[in-house]
Amino acid sequence: MSTNGRQHPRRPRIEVRPAAASPEEAAAIAAAIEHFLRDTAPAPQRSSTERSPWLRAALYENAGLDPSGPRPWGGTPRPTKGAAD
């Protein structure tokens, strides 16, 4: 009987060795880590008062309202991007 599928690849062995780094090297490492964290950070969340345009369209569609018409609570409709003035 074969063991194919039950074997897992070896985990890489990571070792931390103390090394003397110059102040310039330490600053470069710190900058690289900060750059990595900034690049891989999750996108900022929308404010709780700002509604997603997709959610707004879905709510209007579900209620049978025209998104380009007047707001159900009064006021003027929001201008759409690319609309001629």
PyMOL Python script that loads the backbone (N, CA, C, O; Angstrom):
from pymol import cmd

cmd.read_pdbstr("""\
ATOM      1  N   MET A   1       0.839  -1.167   0.000  1.00  0.00           N
ATOM      2  CA  MET A   1       0.000   0.000   0.000  1.00  0.00           C
ATOM      3  C   MET A   1       0.886   1.233   0.000  1.00  0.00           C
ATOM      4  O   MET A   1       1.860   1.317   0.749  1.00  0.00           O
ATOM      5  N   SER A   2       0.540   2.174  -0.839  1.00  0.00           N
ATOM      6  CA  SER A   2       1.325   3.389  -1.008  1.00  0.00           C
ATOM      7  C   SER A   2       1.004   4.402   0.092  1.00  0.00           C
ATOM      8  O   SER A   2      -0.105   4.436   0.626  1.00  0.00           O
ATOM      9  N   THR A   3       1.993   5.217   0.412  1.00  0.00           N
ATOM     10  CA  THR A   3       1.770   6.284   1.403  1.00  0.00           C
ATOM     11  C   THR A   3       1.625   7.635   0.715  1.00  0.00           C
ATOM     12  O   THR A   3       1.702   8.681   1.361  1.00  0.00           O
ATOM     13  N   ASN A   4       1.417   7.608  -0.586  1.00  0.00           N
ATOM     14  CA  ASN A   4       1.272   8.857  -1.318  1.00  0.00           C
ATOM     15  C   ASN A   4       0.055   9.617  -0.792  1.00  0.00           C
ATOM     16  O   ASN A   4      -1.013   9.035  -0.602  1.00  0.00           O
ATOM     17  N   GLY A   5       0.220  10.887  -0.565  1.00  0.00           N
ATOM     18  CA  GLY A   5      -0.866  11.693  -0.032  1.00  0.00           C
ATOM     19  C   GLY A   5      -0.813  11.844   1.468  1.00  0.00           C
ATOM     20  O   GLY A   5      -1.457  12.733   2.026  1.00  0.00           O
ATOM     21  N   ARG A   6      -0.061  10.996   2.126  1.00  0.00           N
ATOM     22  CA  ARG A   6       0.051  11.089   3.582  1.00  0.00           C
ATOM     23  C   ARG A   6       1.334  11.789   4.007  1.00  0.00           C
ATOM     24  O   ARG A   6       1.462  12.221   5.153  1.00  0.00           O
ATOM     25  N   GLN A   7       2.263  11.898   3.100  1.00  0.00           N
ATOM     26  CA  GLN A   7       3.532  12.537   3.437  1.00  0.00           C
ATOM     27  C   GLN A   7       3.433  14.032   3.180  1.00  0.00           C
ATOM     28  O   GLN A   7       2.818  14.475   2.210  1.00  0.00           O
ATOM     29  N   HIS A   8       4.030  14.773   4.040  1.00  0.00           N
ATOM     30  CA  HIS A   8       4.041  16.222   3.910  1.00  0.00           C
ATOM     31  C   HIS A   8       5.474  16.674   3.667  1.00  0.00           C
ATOM     32  O   HIS A   8       6.410  16.047   4.164  1.00  0.00           O
ATOM     33  N   PRO A   9       5.660  17.751   2.912  1.00  0.00           N
ATOM     34  CA  PRO A   9       7.026  18.233   2.712  1.00  0.00           C
ATOM     35  C   PRO A   9       7.617  18.720   4.033  1.00  0.00           C
ATOM     36  O   PRO A   9       6.900  19.162   4.931  1.00  0.00           O
ATOM     37  N   ARG A  10       8.909  18.627   4.124  1.00  0.00           N
ATOM     38  CA  ARG A  10       9.576  19.077   5.335  1.00  0.00           C
ATOM     39  C   ARG A  10       9.348  20.566   5.532  1.00  0.00           C
ATOM     40  O   ARG A  10       9.302  21.338   4.574  1.00  0.00           O
ATOM     41  N   ARG A  11       9.206  20.950   6.779  1.00  0.00           N
ATOM     42  CA  ARG A  11       9.069  22.368   7.093  1.00  0.00           C
ATOM     43  C   ARG A  11      10.443  23.009   7.015  1.00  0.00           C
ATOM     44  O   ARG A  11      11.432  22.416   7.446  1.00  0.00           O
ATOM     45  N   PRO A  12      10.512  24.213   6.471  1.00  0.00           N
ATOM     46  CA  PRO A  12      11.817  24.865   6.404  1.00  0.00           C
ATOM     47  C   PRO A  12      12.328  25.160   7.813  1.00  0.00           C
ATOM     48  O   PRO A  12      11.565  25.498   8.718  1.00  0.00           O
ATOM     49  N   ARG A  13      13.607  25.024   7.964  1.00  0.00           N
ATOM     50  CA  ARG A  13      14.217  25.273   9.260  1.00  0.00           C
ATOM     51  C   ARG A  13      14.713  26.708   9.286  1.00  0.00           C
ATOM     52  O   ARG A  13      15.573  27.096   8.496  1.00  0.00           O
ATOM     53  N   ILE A  14      14.171  27.475  10.186  1.00  0.00           N
ATOM     54  CA  ILE A  14      14.552  28.874  10.303  1.00  0.00           C
ATOM     55  C   ILE A  14      15.372  29.035  11.569  1.00  0.00           C
ATOM     56  O   ILE A  14      14.950  28.649  12.659  1.00  0.00           O
ATOM     57  N   GLU A  15      16.531  29.602  11.406  1.00  0.00           N
ATOM     58  CA  GLU A  15      17.408  29.833  12.544  1.00  0.00           C
ATOM     59  C   GLU A  15      17.676  31.320  12.683  1.00  0.00           C
ATOM     60  O   GLU A  15      17.849  32.037  11.697  1.00  0.00           O
ATOM     61  N   VAL A  16      17.705  31.762  13.920  1.00  0.00           N
ATOM     62  CA  VAL A  16      18.062  33.147  14.198  1.00  0.00           C
ATOM     63  C   VAL A  16      19.431  33.119  14.854  1.00  0.00           C
ATOM     64  O   VAL A  16      19.619  32.557  15.932  1.00  0.00           O
ATOM     65  N   ARG A  17      20.363  33.732  14.183  1.00  0.00           N
ATOM     66  CA  ARG A  17      21.725  33.773  14.707  1.00  0.00           C
ATOM     67  C   ARG A  17      22.081  35.217  15.030  1.00  0.00           C
ATOM     68  O   ARG A  17      21.857  36.118  14.222  1.00  0.00           O
ATOM     69  N   PRO A  18      22.627  35.425  16.198  1.00  0.00           N
ATOM     70  CA  PRO A  18      23.022  36.799  16.521  1.00  0.00           C
ATOM     71  C   PRO A  18      24.177  37.234  15.618  1.00  0.00           C
ATOM     72  O   PRO A  18      25.153  36.508  15.429  1.00  0.00           O
ATOM     73  N   ALA A  19      24.037  38.424  15.076  1.00  0.00           N
ATOM     74  CA  ALA A  19      25.084  38.963  14.216  1.00  0.00           C
ATOM     75  C   ALA A  19      25.227  40.443  14.521  1.00  0.00           C
ATOM     76  O   ALA A  19      24.256  41.130  14.838  1.00  0.00           O
ATOM     77  N   ALA A  20      26.425  40.902  14.420  1.00  0.00           N
ATOM     78  CA  ALA A  20      26.678  42.320  14.657  1.00  0.00           C
ATOM     79  C   ALA A  20      26.354  43.088  13.382  1.00  0.00           C
ATOM     80  O   ALA A  20      26.975  42.872  12.341  1.00  0.00           O
ATOM     81  N   ALA A  21      25.391  43.972  13.472  1.00  0.00           N
ATOM     82  CA  ALA A  21      25.017  44.792  12.324  1.00  0.00           C
ATOM     83  C   ALA A  21      25.417  46.228  12.611  1.00  0.00           C
ATOM     84  O   ALA A  21      25.315  46.710  13.739  1.00  0.00           O
ATOM     85  N   SER A  22      25.869  46.890  11.577  1.00  0.00           N
ATOM     86  CA  SER A  22      26.223  48.302  11.731  1.00  0.00           C
ATOM     87  C   SER A  22      24.932  49.105  11.898  1.00  0.00           C
ATOM     88  O   SER A  22      23.858  48.609  11.557  1.00  0.00           O
ATOM     89  N   PRO A  23      25.012  50.316  12.407  1.00  0.00           N
ATOM     90  CA  PRO A  23      23.801  51.139  12.534  1.00  0.00           C
ATOM     91  C   PRO A  23      23.095  51.351  11.190  1.00  0.00           C
ATOM     92  O   PRO A  23      21.867  51.413  11.139  1.00  0.00           O
ATOM     93  N   GLU A  24      23.862  51.463  10.111  1.00  0.00           N
ATOM     94  CA  GLU A  24      23.266  51.636   8.785  1.00  0.00           C
ATOM     95  C   GLU A  24      22.498  50.385   8.366  1.00  0.00           C
ATOM     96  O   GLU A  24      21.405  50.475   7.808  1.00  0.00           O
ATOM     97  N   GLU A  25      23.081  49.219   8.641  1.00  0.00           N
ATOM     98  CA  GLU A  25      22.403  47.967   8.301  1.00  0.00           C
ATOM     99  C   GLU A  25      21.135  47.785   9.134  1.00  0.00           C
ATOM    100  O   GLU A  25      20.106  47.347   8.618  1.00  0.00           O
ATOM    101  N   ALA A  26      21.212  48.122  10.418  1.00  0.00           N
ATOM    102  CA  ALA A  26      20.036  48.009  11.279  1.00  0.00           C
ATOM    103  C   ALA A  26      18.931  48.952  10.806  1.00  0.00           C
ATOM    104  O   ALA A  26      17.757  48.582  10.807  1.00  0.00           O
ATOM    105  N   ALA A  27      19.301  50.165  10.403  1.00  0.00           N
ATOM    106  CA  ALA A  27      18.310  51.120   9.897  1.00  0.00           C
ATOM    107  C   ALA A  27      17.698  50.616   8.594  1.00  0.00           C
ATOM    108  O   ALA A  27      16.497  50.775   8.372  1.00  0.00           O
ATOM    109  N   ALA A  28      18.512  50.011   7.731  1.00  0.00           N
ATOM    110  CA  ALA A  28      18.006  49.481   6.465  1.00  0.00           C
ATOM    111  C   ALA A  28      17.039  48.325   6.712  1.00  0.00           C
ATOM    112  O   ALA A  28      16.022  48.209   6.028  1.00  0.00           O
ATOM    113  N   ILE A  29      17.348  47.480   7.674  1.00  0.00           N
ATOM    114  CA  ILE A  29      16.463  46.361   8.007  1.00  0.00           C
ATOM    115  C   ILE A  29      15.146  46.882   8.565  1.00  0.00           C
ATOM    116  O   ILE A  29      14.076  46.410   8.181  1.00  0.00           O
ATOM    117  N   ALA A  30      15.221  47.857   9.471  1.00  0.00           N
ATOM    118  CA  ALA A  30      14.002  48.432  10.044  1.00  0.00           C
ATOM    119  C   ALA A  30      13.152  49.088   8.959  1.00  0.00           C
ATOM    120  O   ALA A  30      11.929  48.946   8.962  1.00  0.00           O
ATOM    121  N   ALA A  31      13.786  49.802   8.032  1.00  0.00           N
ATOM    122  CA  ALA A  31      13.045  50.444   6.940  1.00  0.00           C
ATOM    123  C   ALA A  31      12.400  49.403   6.034  1.00  0.00           C
ATOM    124  O   ALA A  31      11.272  49.593   5.576  1.00  0.00           O
ATOM    125  N   ALA A  32      13.105  48.306   5.771  1.00  0.00           N
ATOM    126  CA  ALA A  32      12.551  47.252   4.920  1.00  0.00           C
ATOM    127  C   ALA A  32      11.344  46.596   5.587  1.00  0.00           C
ATOM    128  O   ALA A  32      10.356  46.293   4.919  1.00  0.00           O
ATOM    129  N   ILE A  33      11.419  46.378   6.888  1.00  0.00           N
ATOM    130  CA  ILE A  33      10.289  45.782   7.607  1.00  0.00           C
ATOM    131  C   ILE A  33       9.094  46.730   7.597  1.00  0.00           C
ATOM    132  O   ILE A  33       7.963  46.303   7.367  1.00  0.00           O
ATOM    133  N   GLU A  34       9.342  48.023   7.847  1.00  0.00           N
ATOM    134  CA  GLU A  34       8.248  48.999   7.809  1.00  0.00           C
ATOM    135  C   GLU A  34       7.621  49.058   6.421  1.00  0.00           C
ATOM    136  O   GLU A  34       6.400  49.139   6.289  1.00  0.00           O
ATOM    137  N   HIS A  35       8.457  49.019   5.393  1.00  0.00           N
ATOM    138  CA  HIS A  35       7.964  49.050   4.012  1.00  0.00           C
ATOM    139  C   HIS A  35       7.104  47.816   3.735  1.00  0.00           C
ATOM    140  O   HIS A  35       6.044  47.924   3.118  1.00  0.00           O
ATOM    141  N   PHE A  36       7.553  46.653   4.184  1.00  0.00           N
ATOM    142  CA  PHE A  36       6.797  45.417   4.001  1.00  0.00           C
ATOM    143  C   PHE A  36       5.452  45.492   4.714  1.00  0.00           C
ATOM    144  O   PHE A  36       4.424  45.129   4.143  1.00  0.00           O
ATOM    145  N   LEU A  37       5.454  45.961   5.959  1.00  0.00           N
ATOM    146  CA  LEU A  37       4.209  46.052   6.714  1.00  0.00           C
ATOM    147  C   LEU A  37       3.240  47.032   6.069  1.00  0.00           C
ATOM    148  O   LEU A  37       2.032  46.795   6.056  1.00  0.00           O
ATOM    149  N   ARG A  38       3.759  48.125   5.539  1.00  0.00           N
ATOM    150  CA  ARG A  38       2.908  49.115   4.874  1.00  0.00           C
ATOM    151  C   ARG A  38       2.313  48.531   3.594  1.00  0.00           C
ATOM    152  O   ARG A  38       1.138  48.751   3.300  1.00  0.00           O
ATOM    153  N   ASP A  39       3.119  47.788   2.833  1.00  0.00           N
ATOM    154  CA  ASP A  39       2.650  47.212   1.569  1.00  0.00           C
ATOM    155  C   ASP A  39       1.649  46.081   1.762  1.00  0.00           C
ATOM    156  O   ASP A  39       0.784  45.871   0.911  1.00  0.00           O
ATOM    157  N   THR A  40       1.755  45.355   2.862  1.00  0.00           N
ATOM    158  CA  THR A  40       0.891  44.193   3.066  1.00  0.00           C
ATOM    159  C   THR A  40      -0.239  44.458   4.054  1.00  0.00           C
ATOM    160  O   THR A  40      -0.978  43.536   4.399  1.00  0.00           O
ATOM    161  N   ALA A  41      -0.388  45.687   4.512  1.00  0.00           N
ATOM    162  CA  ALA A  41      -1.459  46.026   5.455  1.00  0.00           C
ATOM    163  C   ALA A  41      -2.810  45.944   4.750  1.00  0.00           C
ATOM    164  O   ALA A  41      -2.900  46.224   3.555  1.00  0.00           O
ATOM    165  N   PRO A  42      -3.856  45.567   5.474  1.00  0.00           N
ATOM    166  CA  PRO A  42      -5.184  45.534   4.854  1.00  0.00           C
ATOM    167  C   PRO A  42      -5.640  46.946   4.500  1.00  0.00           C
ATOM    168  O   PRO A  42      -5.197  47.926   5.100  1.00  0.00           O
ATOM    169  N   ALA A  43      -6.518  47.031   3.531  1.00  0.00           N
ATOM    170  CA  ALA A  43      -7.034  48.335   3.103  1.00  0.00           C
ATOM    171  C   ALA A  43      -7.815  48.975   4.247  1.00  0.00           C
ATOM    172  O   ALA A  43      -8.450  48.273   5.033  1.00  0.00           O
ATOM    173  N   PRO A  44      -7.771  50.293   4.342  1.00  0.00           N
ATOM    174  CA  PRO A  44      -8.532  50.949   5.414  1.00  0.00           C
ATOM    175  C   PRO A  44     -10.026  50.711   5.244  1.00  0.00           C
ATOM    176  O   PRO A  44     -10.538  50.658   4.125  1.00  0.00           O
ATOM    177  N   GLN A  45     -10.701  50.571   6.347  1.00  0.00           N
ATOM    178  CA  GLN A  45     -12.140  50.330   6.330  1.00  0.00           C
ATOM    179  C   GLN A  45     -12.881  51.623   6.021  1.00  0.00           C
ATOM    180  O   GLN A  45     -12.418  52.713   6.356  1.00  0.00           O
ATOM    181  N   ARG A  46     -14.038  51.488   5.379  1.00  0.00           N
ATOM    182  CA  ARG A  46     -14.879  52.658   5.114  1.00  0.00           C
ATOM    183  C   ARG A  46     -15.409  53.181   6.445  1.00  0.00           C
ATOM    184  O   ARG A  46     -15.560  52.433   7.411  1.00  0.00           O
ATOM    185  N   SER A  47     -15.686  54.469   6.471  1.00  0.00           N
ATOM    186  CA  SER A  47     -16.295  55.017   7.677  1.00  0.00           C
ATOM    187  C   SER A  47     -17.701  54.436   7.809  1.00  0.00           C
ATOM    188  O   SER A  47     -18.318  54.050   6.816  1.00  0.00           O
ATOM    189  N   SER A  48     -18.192  54.380   9.022  1.00  0.00           N
ATOM    190  CA  SER A  48     -19.493  53.753   9.245  1.00  0.00           C
ATOM    191  C   SER A  48     -20.628  54.556   8.623  1.00  0.00           C
ATOM    192  O   SER A  48     -21.705  54.009   8.387  1.00  0.00           O
ATOM    193  N   THR A  49     -20.412  55.849   8.350  1.00  0.00           N
ATOM    194  CA  THR A  49     -21.472  56.666   7.763  1.00  0.00           C
ATOM    195  C   THR A  49     -21.498  56.560   6.246  1.00  0.00           C
ATOM    196  O   THR A  49     -22.511  56.884   5.627  1.00  0.00           O
ATOM    197  N   GLU A  50     -20.414  56.118   5.640  1.00  0.00           N
ATOM    198  CA  GLU A  50     -20.345  56.016   4.180  1.00  0.00           C
ATOM    199  C   GLU A  50     -20.855  54.645   3.746  1.00  0.00           C
ATOM    200  O   GLU A  50     -20.360  53.617   4.210  1.00  0.00           O
ATOM    201  N   ARG A  51     -21.828  54.634   2.869  1.00  0.00           N
ATOM    202  CA  ARG A  51     -22.418  53.391   2.404  1.00  0.00           C
ATOM    203  C   ARG A  51     -21.803  52.994   1.073  1.00  0.00           C
ATOM    204  O   ARG A  51     -21.533  53.846   0.226  1.00  0.00           O
ATOM    205  N   SER A  52     -21.587  51.730   0.895  1.00  0.00           N
ATOM    206  CA  SER A  52     -21.065  51.209  -0.359  1.00  0.00           C
ATOM    207  C   SER A  52     -22.050  51.504  -1.486  1.00  0.00           C
ATOM    208  O   SER A  52     -23.255  51.334  -1.301  1.00  0.00           O
ATOM    209  N   PRO A  53     -21.566  51.943  -2.652  1.00  0.00           N
ATOM    210  CA  PRO A  53     -22.476  52.168  -3.776  1.00  0.00           C
ATOM    211  C   PRO A  53     -23.224  50.895  -4.178  1.00  0.00           C
ATOM    212  O   PRO A  53     -24.369  50.956  -4.624  1.00  0.00           O
ATOM    213  N   TRP A  54     -22.576  49.753  -4.019  1.00  0.00           N
ATOM    214  CA  TRP A  54     -23.231  48.482  -4.349  1.00  0.00           C
ATOM    215  C   TRP A  54     -24.370  48.204  -3.369  1.00  0.00           C
ATOM    216  O   TRP A  54     -25.441  47.751  -3.773  1.00  0.00           O
ATOM    217  N   LEU A  55     -24.142  48.472  -2.094  1.00  0.00           N
ATOM    218  CA  LEU A  55     -25.184  48.269  -1.097  1.00  0.00           C
ATOM    219  C   LEU A  55     -26.347  49.222  -1.350  1.00  0.00           C
ATOM    220  O   LEU A  55     -27.508  48.823  -1.261  1.00  0.00           O
ATOM    221  N   ARG A  56     -26.043  50.476  -1.663  1.00  0.00           N
ATOM    222  CA  ARG A  56     -27.088  51.467  -1.948  1.00  0.00           C
ATOM    223  C   ARG A  56     -27.936  51.014  -3.136  1.00  0.00           C
ATOM    224  O   ARG A  56     -29.164  51.067  -3.075  1.00  0.00           O
ATOM    225  N   ALA A  57     -27.288  50.569  -4.215  1.00  0.00           N
ATOM    226  CA  ALA A  57     -28.026  50.119  -5.396  1.00  0.00           C
ATOM    227  C   ALA A  57     -28.906  48.914  -5.064  1.00  0.00           C
ATOM    228  O   ALA A  57     -30.040  48.820  -5.534  1.00  0.00           O
ATOM    229  N   ALA A  58     -28.386  48.000  -4.259  1.00  0.00           N
ATOM    230  CA  ALA A  58     -29.167  46.814  -3.885  1.00  0.00           C
ATOM    231  C   ALA A  58     -30.374  47.197  -3.039  1.00  0.00           C
ATOM    232  O   ALA A  58     -31.460  46.645  -3.220  1.00  0.00           O
ATOM    233  N   LEU A  59     -30.192  48.136  -2.118  1.00  0.00           N
ATOM    234  CA  LEU A  59     -31.312  48.564  -1.283  1.00  0.00           C
ATOM    235  C   LEU A  59     -32.387  49.252  -2.119  1.00  0.00           C
ATOM    236  O   LEU A  59     -33.578  49.008  -1.922  1.00  0.00           O
ATOM    237  N   TYR A  60     -31.975  50.107  -3.048  1.00  0.00           N
ATOM    238  CA  TYR A  60     -32.938  50.777  -3.922  1.00  0.00           C
ATOM    239  C   TYR A  60     -33.674  49.757  -4.789  1.00  0.00           C
ATOM    240  O   TYR A  60     -34.894  49.818  -4.938  1.00  0.00           O
ATOM    241  N   GLU A  61     -32.914  48.818  -5.358  1.00  0.00           N
ATOM    242  CA  GLU A  61     -33.535  47.813  -6.228  1.00  0.00           C
ATOM    243  C   GLU A  61     -34.531  46.964  -5.452  1.00  0.00           C
ATOM    244  O   GLU A  61     -35.621  46.671  -5.943  1.00  0.00           O
ATOM    245  N   ASN A  62     -34.159  46.573  -4.248  1.00  0.00           N
ATOM    246  CA  ASN A  62     -35.035  45.745  -3.426  1.00  0.00           C
ATOM    247  C   ASN A  62     -36.328  46.479  -3.065  1.00  0.00           C
ATOM    248  O   ASN A  62     -37.393  45.866  -2.976  1.00  0.00           O
ATOM    249  N   ALA A  63     -36.228  47.790  -2.859  1.00  0.00           N
ATOM    250  CA  ALA A  63     -37.411  48.572  -2.495  1.00  0.00           C
ATOM    251  C   ALA A  63     -38.202  49.027  -3.714  1.00  0.00           C
ATOM    252  O   ALA A  63     -39.254  49.649  -3.569  1.00  0.00           O
ATOM    253  N   GLY A  64     -37.707  48.723  -4.921  1.00  0.00           N
ATOM    254  CA  GLY A  64     -38.407  49.113  -6.137  1.00  0.00           C
ATOM    255  C   GLY A  64     -38.271  50.592  -6.453  1.00  0.00           C
ATOM    256  O   GLY A  64     -39.148  51.170  -7.095  1.00  0.00           O
ATOM    257  N   LEU A  65     -37.182  51.212  -6.011  1.00  0.00           N
ATOM    258  CA  LEU A  65     -36.962  52.637  -6.236  1.00  0.00           C
ATOM    259  C   LEU A  65     -35.967  52.850  -7.363  1.00  0.00           C
ATOM    260  O   LEU A  65     -35.162  51.972  -7.676  1.00  0.00           O
ATOM    261  N   ASP A  66     -36.032  54.026  -7.967  1.00  0.00           N
ATOM    262  CA  ASP A  66     -35.100  54.389  -9.030  1.00  0.00           C
ATOM    263  C   ASP A  66     -33.895  55.081  -8.392  1.00  0.00           C
ATOM    264  O   ASP A  66     -34.054  56.147  -7.798  1.00  0.00           O
ATOM    265  N   PRO A  67     -32.690  54.503  -8.497  1.00  0.00           N
ATOM    266  CA  PRO A  67     -31.518  55.119  -7.875  1.00  0.00           C
ATOM    267  C   PRO A  67     -31.207  56.511  -8.415  1.00  0.00           C
ATOM    268  O   PRO A  67     -30.589  57.314  -7.717  1.00  0.00           O
ATOM    269  N   SER A  68     -31.625  56.811  -9.648  1.00  0.00           N
ATOM    270  CA  SER A  68     -31.329  58.128 -10.204  1.00  0.00           C
ATOM    271  C   SER A  68     -32.426  59.136  -9.880  1.00  0.00           C
ATOM    272  O   SER A  68     -32.279  60.319 -10.186  1.00  0.00           O
ATOM    273  N   GLY A  69     -33.513  58.695  -9.272  1.00  0.00           N
ATOM    274  CA  GLY A  69     -34.618  59.585  -8.929  1.00  0.00           C
ATOM    275  C   GLY A  69     -34.380  60.288  -7.605  1.00  0.00           C
ATOM    276  O   GLY A  69     -33.288  60.218  -7.040  1.00  0.00           O
ATOM    277  N   PRO A  70     -35.425  60.976  -7.109  1.00  0.00           N
ATOM    278  CA  PRO A  70     -35.270  61.674  -5.829  1.00  0.00           C
ATOM    279  C   PRO A  70     -35.088  60.681  -4.687  1.00  0.00           C
ATOM    280  O   PRO A  70     -35.521  59.531  -4.758  1.00  0.00           O
ATOM    281  N   ARG A  71     -34.450  61.151  -3.663  1.00  0.00           N
ATOM    282  CA  ARG A  71     -34.244  60.297  -2.497  1.00  0.00           C
ATOM    283  C   ARG A  71     -35.582  60.045  -1.814  1.00  0.00           C
ATOM    284  O   ARG A  71     -36.439  60.928  -1.797  1.00  0.00           O
ATOM    285  N   PRO A  72     -35.771  58.867  -1.258  1.00  0.00           N
ATOM    286  CA  PRO A  72     -37.054  58.545  -0.642  1.00  0.00           C
ATOM    287  C   PRO A  72     -37.379  59.461   0.534  1.00  0.00           C
ATOM    288  O   PRO A  72     -38.554  59.637   0.859  1.00  0.00           O
ATOM    289  N   TRP A  73     -36.388  60.041   1.173  1.00  0.00           N
ATOM    290  CA  TRP A  73     -36.624  60.907   2.323  1.00  0.00           C
ATOM    291  C   TRP A  73     -36.590  62.382   1.930  1.00  0.00           C
ATOM    292  O   TRP A  73     -36.573  63.255   2.799  1.00  0.00           O
ATOM    293  N   GLY A  74     -36.580  62.666   0.625  1.00  0.00           N
ATOM    294  CA  GLY A  74     -36.578  64.044   0.143  1.00  0.00           C
ATOM    295  C   GLY A  74     -35.192  64.480  -0.279  1.00  0.00           C
ATOM    296  O   GLY A  74     -34.211  63.772  -0.055  1.00  0.00           O
ATOM    297  N   GLY A  75     -35.119  65.627  -0.880  1.00  0.00           N
ATOM    298  CA  GLY A  75     -33.834  66.142  -1.322  1.00  0.00           C
ATOM    299  C   GLY A  75     -33.610  65.838  -2.787  1.00  0.00           C
ATOM    300  O   GLY A  75     -34.464  65.251  -3.451  1.00  0.00           O
ATOM    301  N   THR A  76     -32.476  66.237  -3.275  1.00  0.00           N
ATOM    302  CA  THR A  76     -32.155  66.033  -4.683  1.00  0.00           C
ATOM    303  C   THR A  76     -31.343  64.766  -4.847  1.00  0.00           C
ATOM    304  O   THR A  76     -30.651  64.351  -3.917  1.00  0.00           O
ATOM    305  N   PRO A  77     -31.413  64.142  -6.015  1.00  0.00           N
ATOM    306  CA  PRO A  77     -30.619  62.926  -6.223  1.00  0.00           C
ATOM    307  C   PRO A  77     -29.135  63.251  -6.253  1.00  0.00           C
ATOM    308  O   PRO A  77     -28.727  64.364  -6.586  1.00  0.00           O
ATOM    309  N   ARG A  78     -28.356  62.270  -5.905  1.00  0.00           N
ATOM    310  CA  ARG A  78     -26.901  62.434  -5.948  1.00  0.00           C
ATOM    311  C   ARG A  78     -26.444  62.500  -7.389  1.00  0.00           C
ATOM    312  O   ARG A  78     -26.954  61.766  -8.236  1.00  0.00           O
ATOM    313  N   PRO A  79     -25.484  63.377  -7.681  1.00  0.00           N
ATOM    314  CA  PRO A  79     -24.959  63.397  -9.051  1.00  0.00           C
ATOM    315  C   PRO A  79     -24.165  62.125  -9.317  1.00  0.00           C
ATOM    316  O   PRO A  79     -23.461  61.624  -8.440  1.00  0.00           O
ATOM    317  N   THR A  80     -24.283  61.617 -10.518  1.00  0.00           N
ATOM    318  CA  THR A  80     -23.538  60.421 -10.884  1.00  0.00           C
ATOM    319  C   THR A  80     -22.255  60.824 -11.569  1.00  0.00           C
ATOM    320  O   THR A  80     -22.180  61.897 -12.167  1.00  0.00           O
ATOM    321  N   LYS A  81     -21.252  59.984 -11.489  1.00  0.00           N
ATOM    322  CA  LYS A  81     -19.972  60.268 -12.133  1.00  0.00           C
ATOM    323  C   LYS A  81     -20.158  60.281 -13.638  1.00  0.00           C
ATOM    324  O   LYS A  81     -20.814  59.405 -14.202  1.00  0.00           O
ATOM    325  N   GLY A  82     -19.582  61.268 -14.276  1.00  0.00           N
ATOM    326  CA  GLY A  82     -19.629  61.343 -15.725  1.00  0.00           C
ATOM    327  C   GLY A  82     -20.913  61.933 -16.259  1.00  0.00           C
ATOM    328  O   GLY A  82     -21.091  62.012 -17.475  1.00  0.00           O
ATOM    329  N   ALA A  83     -21.819  62.354 -15.381  1.00  0.00           N
ATOM    330  CA  ALA A  83     -23.077  62.945 -15.845  1.00  0.00           C
ATOM    331  C   ALA A  83     -22.824  64.371 -16.309  1.00  0.00           C
ATOM    332  O   ALA A  83     -22.045  65.102 -15.697  1.00  0.00           O
ATOM    333  N   ALA A  84     -23.480  64.760 -17.388  1.00  0.00           N
ATOM    334  CA  ALA A  84     -23.326  66.121 -17.907  1.00  0.00           C
ATOM    335  C   ALA A  84     -24.082  67.085 -17.015  1.00  0.00           C
ATOM    336  O   ALA A  84     -25.192  66.794 -16.569  1.00  0.00           O
ATOM    337  N   ASP A  85     -23.478  68.232 -16.757  1.00  0.00           N
ATOM    338  CA  ASP A  85     -24.126  69.241 -15.908  1.00  0.00           C
ATOM    339  C   ASP A  85     -25.024  70.139 -16.707  1.00  0.00           C
ATOM    340  O   ASP A  85     -25.646  71.043 -16.150  1.00  0.00           O
TER     341      ASP A  85
END
""", "prot")
cmd.dss("prot")
cmd.show_as("cartoon", "prot")
cmd.util.cbc("prot")
cmd.orient("prot")
